[in-house]
Amino acid sequence: MAADAKSDVKSEKAETPAAPAAAPAQAGPTEPEGLEPIYANFVRVTGSPEELVLDFGLNPQPFGAQNHPVKVSQRLVMNYYTAKRLWGALGMSLQRHEQAFGVLETDVNKRVIPQSQR
């Protein structure tokens, strides 16, 4: 009788319609718990024949003379293949931003409005 009960359970499972498929998970990495974003207004790029090293930090005096050294808070090391993919992704992102909001002027002297024109 126990064998009959097992076979009945198996046949019930076979006759039960399949549950709807779950939505596919999004591709790409997930954010780990405790992930802390950083802000950097300074980056130093160095490298070796195999790797590229990006040091990020916060420059407390981004304009004028540097009285304090910039403290590097994060270091990103990657191979040149990954660096090239990052360069492409950043380039595309910057192009979209400039198309939507205008050209990003990297020379701060060209961005600052003189006191006499305010």
C-alpha positions as CSV (number, residue, x, y, z in Angstrom):
1,M,0.0,0.0,0.0
2,A,2.9,2.4,0.7
3,A,4.2,1.8,-2.8
4,D,0.8,2.6,-4.2
5,A,0.7,5.9,-2.3
6,K,4.1,6.9,-3.6
7,S,3.0,6.2,-7.2
8,D,-0.2,8.2,-6.7
9,V,1.9,11.2,-5.5
10,K,4.2,10.9,-8.5
11,S,1.2,10.8,-10.9
12,E,-0.4,13.8,-9.2
13,K,2.8,15.8,-9.7
14,A,2.9,14.8,-13.3
15,E,-0.7,15.9,-13.9
16,T,-0.3,19.2,-12.0
17,P,0.2,22.0,-14.5
18,A,3.6,23.7,-14.3
19,A,3.8,26.9,-12.3
20,P,4.3,30.0,-14.3
21,A,7.9,30.7,-15.0
22,A,9.5,33.3,-12.7
23,A,10.6,36.6,-14.2
24,P,14.2,36.2,-15.4
25,A,16.7,37.8,-13.1
26,Q,18.4,40.9,-14.3
27,A,21.8,40.3,-15.8
28,G,24.7,41.9,-14.1
29,P,26.2,42.1,-10.6
30,T,24.2,42.7,-7.5
31,E,25.1,45.2,-4.9
32,P,26.5,43.6,-1.8
33,E,25.2,44.4,1.6
34,G,27.2,47.3,3.2
35,L,28.3,48.8,-0.1
36,E,29.5,52.3,0.6
37,P,29.8,54.8,-2.3
38,I,32.7,57.2,-2.4
39,Y,33.1,60.6,-3.9
40,A,36.3,61.5,-5.6
41,N,37.4,64.8,-7.2
42,F,41.0,63.5,-7.7
43,V,42.3,60.6,-9.7
44,R,45.9,59.5,-10.3
45,V,46.5,57.0,-13.1
46,T,49.6,54.8,-13.1
47,G,50.3,51.4,-14.4
48,S,52.6,48.6,-15.3
49,P,52.8,46.6,-18.5
50,E,50.1,44.3,-17.2
51,E,47.8,46.5,-15.1
52,L,46.4,50.0,-14.8
53,V,46.1,51.5,-11.3
54,L,43.6,54.3,-10.5
55,D,44.0,56.0,-7.2
56,F,40.9,58.0,-6.1
57,G,40.8,60.7,-3.4
58,L,39.2,63.9,-2.2
59,N,41.1,67.0,-2.9
60,P,40.1,69.5,-0.2
61,Q,41.5,72.4,-2.2
62,P,40.6,71.7,-5.9
63,F,41.4,75.3,-6.9
64,G,44.6,77.3,-6.2
65,A,47.8,76.2,-4.4
66,Q,47.9,72.8,-2.7
67,N,48.7,73.3,1.0
68,H,47.7,69.7,1.9
69,P,48.5,66.5,0.0
70,V,45.5,64.7,-1.4
71,K,44.7,61.6,0.7
72,V,44.0,58.6,-1.6
73,S,41.1,56.7,-0.2
74,Q,40.4,54.0,-2.8
75,R,42.6,52.1,-5.4
76,L,41.2,50.3,-8.4
77,V,43.6,47.9,-10.2
78,M,42.5,46.4,-13.5
79,N,44.0,44.9,-16.6
80,Y,44.2,46.9,-19.8
81,Y,41.3,44.9,-21.4
82,T,39.0,45.9,-18.6
83,A,40.3,49.4,-18.7
84,K,39.5,49.7,-22.4
85,R,35.9,48.5,-21.8
86,L,35.6,51.0,-19.0
87,W,36.9,53.8,-21.3
88,G,34.3,52.9,-23.9
89,A,31.5,52.7,-21.4
90,L,32.5,56.1,-19.8
91,G,32.8,57.6,-23.3
92,M,29.3,56.6,-24.3
93,S,27.9,57.8,-21.0
94,L,29.6,61.2,-21.4
95,Q,28.4,61.5,-25.0
96,R,24.8,60.9,-23.9
97,H,25.1,63.4,-21.0
98,E,26.5,66.1,-23.3
99,Q,23.8,65.5,-25.9
100,A,21.2,66.0,-23.3
101,F,22.8,68.8,-21.2
102,G,25.5,70.4,-23.3
103,V,29.3,70.2,-23.4
104,L,31.1,69.6,-20.2
105,E,33.9,72.1,-19.9
106,T,36.9,70.6,-18.0
107,D,38.8,73.8,-17.8
108,V,37.5,75.4,-14.6
109,N,38.7,78.9,-15.7
110,K,36.3,78.7,-18.6
111,R,33.4,77.7,-16.4
112,V,33.8,80.3,-13.7
113,I,31.8,83.5,-14.2
114,P,33.8,86.6,-13.3
115,Q,32.4,88.8,-10.5
116,S,31.9,91.7,-12.9
117,Q,29.5,89.6,-15.0
118,R,27.3,88.4,-12.2
